[in-house]
Amino acid sequence: MQNSSDAVSNINPQGRKNRGFKDLLAWQRAMQMVLAVYELTAQFPIAERFGLSGQMRRAAISVPSNIAEGYGRVTTGEFKQFLGHARGSNAEVETQLLIAKKLHFGSDQTIDDAERLCFEVSRLLTGLMRSLKT
């Protein structure tokens, strides 16, 4: 059985020690996406506080949280499983961004910024999953 530290070395290519999941580009971009979603949902109508706004925030928070939780697991297989959860939550955010756009919630620029980050996170998660051997 291979553990996640074998697949994601504690030494980065520059020879410096990694800080763990915080060094993963997928996690960093997912954190930026969370901030973009919060900025966007702050523009939503008050009536959406417990509707689409809350759902989007929970889904967005789930992405970097699952990356971090998976990184902290013992095996590479577990890490990949949590990356899959993160990818699912990211798809949920993508869907909710489309709904927000159709309902004209938030500015076009703020939605576009969140969508751009969402697409980048999806690409990074897919690449990270492919790079891990089980």
Backbone torsions as a table, in degrees:
resi	resn	phi	psi	omega
1	MET	NA	134.3	-178.0
2	GLN	-101.8	135.3	178.7
3	ASN	-94.9	166.8	-173.9
4	SER	-65.5	-26.0	179.0
5	SER	-72.1	-22.1	173.3
6	ASP	-70.0	-41.1	-176.7
7	ALA	-76.7	-35.3	179.6
8	VAL	-121.1	91.6	-172.5
9	SER	-56.7	150.0	175.3
10	ASN	-79.9	-2.3	175.7
11	ILE	-115.9	123.7	-179.9
12	ASN	-83.4	172.5	-175.9
13	PRO	-59.1	-23.6	179.0
14	GLN	-83.1	0.7	177.9
15	GLY	84.7	6.1	178.6
16	ARG	-94.9	151.4	177.5
17	LYS	-68.3	136.3	175.4
18	ASN	-74.1	153.4	174.0
19	ARG	-92.2	10.1	-179.5
20	GLY	95.2	-144.0	-174.5
21	PHE	-59.8	-24.9	-179.2
22	LYS	-65.2	-18.9	177.4
23	ASP	-85.6	-10.2	-179.3
24	LEU	-76.2	124.9	-179.8
25	LEU	-59.3	-36.7	178.5
26	ALA	-60.0	-42.0	179.3
27	TRP	-67.0	-43.6	-179.3
28	GLN	-60.6	-45.5	-179.8
29	ARG	-69.6	-35.1	177.0
30	ALA	-63.3	-37.8	177.0
31	MET	-64.9	-39.9	176.1
32	GLN	-63.5	-37.1	178.5
33	MET	-64.6	-40.2	177.4
34	VAL	-57.2	-46.7	-179.9
35	LEU	-62.9	-39.6	178.7
36	ALA	-64.9	-39.7	178.6
37	VAL	-66.5	-40.3	177.5
38	TYR	-63.9	-41.4	178.0
39	GLU	-61.8	-43.1	179.9
40	LEU	-65.5	-50.2	-174.9
41	THR	-68.2	-19.9	174.6
42	ALA	-65.4	-20.0	179.9
43	GLN	-89.9	-7.2	-177.4
44	PHE	-71.2	157.9	174.6
45	PRO	-60.6	148.3	-179.8
46	ILE	-55.8	-35.1	-179.0
47	ALA	-61.2	-18.3	-179.3
48	GLU	-92.9	4.2	-177.3
49	ARG	-53.1	-43.6	-177.8
50	PHE	-103.4	7.5	178.4
51	GLY	-103.9	-117.6	-176.1
52	LEU	-59.7	-39.6	-178.9
53	SER	-58.0	-51.8	-179.1
54	GLY	-63.9	-40.7	179.6
55	GLN	-64.3	-42.4	178.9
56	MET	-63.1	-43.0	-179.5
57	ARG	-63.6	-43.7	179.7
58	ARG	-63.5	-43.9	-179.5
59	ALA	-64.0	-42.6	-179.4
60	ALA	-63.7	-44.3	179.7
61	ILE	-62.4	-32.4	-178.4
62	SER	-64.1	-28.7	-175.5
63	VAL	-65.0	-61.9	179.7
64	PRO	-66.7	-28.3	178.6
65	SER	-63.8	-42.7	178.9
66	ASN	-69.5	-35.1	175.9
67	ILE	-61.4	-47.3	-179.2
68	ALA	-64.9	-44.4	-179.5
69	GLU	-63.1	-43.3	178.8
70	GLY	-62.9	-39.6	179.1
71	TYR	-61.2	-34.1	-179.0
72	GLY	-79.7	-5.7	179.7
73	ARG	-78.0	170.3	-171.9
74	VAL	-82.1	-42.9	-172.9
75	THR	-107.3	158.7	176.0
76	THR	-63.3	-38.1	178.1
77	GLY	-59.4	-41.9	177.8
78	GLU	-65.3	-41.2	179.0
79	PHE	-59.6	-46.6	179.4
80	LYS	-62.0	-37.8	178.8
81	GLN	-60.9	-44.4	-180.0
82	PHE	-71.2	-31.3	173.1
83	LEU	-64.6	-34.8	174.6
84	GLY	-64.0	-40.6	175.6
85	HIS	-62.3	-42.5	179.2
86	ALA	-62.0	-41.3	179.2
87	ARG	-64.2	-38.4	177.0
88	GLY	-64.5	-43.9	177.8
89	SER	-64.7	-36.2	178.2
90	ASN	-64.7	-39.0	176.6
91	ALA	-65.6	-34.9	175.9
92	GLU	-62.6	-44.6	177.2
93	VAL	-61.2	-43.7	179.7
94	GLU	-57.9	-44.7	178.7
95	THR	-62.4	-43.8	-178.5
96	GLN	-68.1	-31.6	174.6
97	LEU	-65.3	-38.9	176.5
98	LEU	-64.0	-39.8	177.6
99	ILE	-63.5	-46.2	179.5
100	ALA	-59.4	-40.7	179.8
101	LYS	-63.8	-44.1	-179.2
102	LYS	-66.6	-30.2	179.2
103	LEU	-88.0	-1.9	-179.2
104	HIS	60.3	39.9	174.8
105	PHE	-93.0	124.7	178.3
106	GLY	82.7	163.8	-179.2
107	SER	-76.5	152.6	178.3
108	ASP	-58.4	-40.8	-178.6
109	GLN	-63.2	-43.0	-179.2
110	THR	-66.8	-40.7	177.0
111	ILE	-64.5	-44.7	179.3
112	ASP	-59.8	-40.9	178.5
113	ASP	-62.5	-44.7	179.8
114	ALA	-66.2	-40.4	178.6
115	GLU	-63.3	-42.7	179.7
116	ARG	-59.3	-44.8	178.6
117	LEU	-66.9	-38.9	178.9
118	CYS	-60.7	-45.0	178.9
119	PHE	-65.0	-40.3	179.7
120	GLU	-65.4	-42.5	178.5
121	VAL	-61.2	-41.7	178.9
122	SER	-59.2	-46.8	179.6
123	ARG	-62.3	-43.8	-179.1
124	LEU	-66.5	-39.9	179.0
125	LEU	-64.4	-42.6	178.5
126	THR	-61.3	-45.4	178.5
127	GLY	-63.4	-41.5	179.5
128	LEU	-64.7	-42.7	179.0
129	MET	-62.1	-41.4	179.4
130	ARG	-65.2	-31.1	-176.3
131	SER	-76.0	-17.3	-177.9
132	LEU	-88.8	132.2	177.3
133	LYS	-99.5	135.5	177.6
134	THR	-111.0	NA	NA
